[in-house]
């Protein structure tokens, strides 16, 4: 009798354990952690993709903002989260590529955040005031050969506009570029609009309203293909400067130890979402380009970014501010 009870208990436990193991992921809401405040390009992309991915997976995907330290706070939170497939980092270059190059120490290691897939990119656009005598990219380079040269606004040391300015120096024949740091990319854009500086480079989602409003003139995109919303703006690659290449991208990362099966399913859900007309019609009109791809594609991209940008950090002596 006692043996029968033990056997029944064992069978019951086995059935319960098997049922739990067979319970498919996901079976509860998922969280995308954004390392910036609401309203920015990274937040906008994360929210649009989260909604679409939720429909693909049959569970809501909630966006949680954890701004601070240039997005490092959000990255650290996810790096220290349980690798159960319910917390992901909706990250950008700062938290996983550039800021680790600028700091002596980070609260997490590169391998603590596993790349899952890229979501989208807001290509960086080099812009001047619409009244500027600089009509195109060639004119910008010509002005840089003069003195005082070109005044170029950035969002501070190590920002994407800063990288663009340094790339112009290194890969476009040198010249005189006076780099003027501002507290944010938006402030740098305003400096161009108000004619305080000659040029800047910012995410397409940031400068598109001023371009369409006739306040800014786009002269080149620093991404590898033209922007759907600005089809007449050439890329720096097309203009003969392929090394001037950088953009404001957004991607998804998982805590180290997350199941490869879960990572594969999330990557599939992201790619399926990016292929829908609903998501395309939400991103493209704002100057944001969907960027689907495999996990391997994303890992390769990140490795290439680190390899390309590290020498620029050293030559420009970029430091975290």
Secondary structure by P-SEA (a helix, b strand, c coil): caaaaaaaaaaaaaaaaaaaaacccccbbbbbbbccccccaaaaaaaaaaaaaaaaacbbbbbbbbccccaaaaaaaaaaccccccbbbbccccccccccccccccccccccccccccccccbbbbccccccccccaaaaaaaaaccccbbbbccccccaaaaaaaaaacccccccccccccccaaaaaaaaaaccccccccccccaaaaaaaccbbbccccccccccccccccccccccccccccccccbbbbcccccaaaaaaaaaaaaaaaacaaaaaacccccbbbbbbcaaaaaaaaaaaaaacaaaaaaaccccc
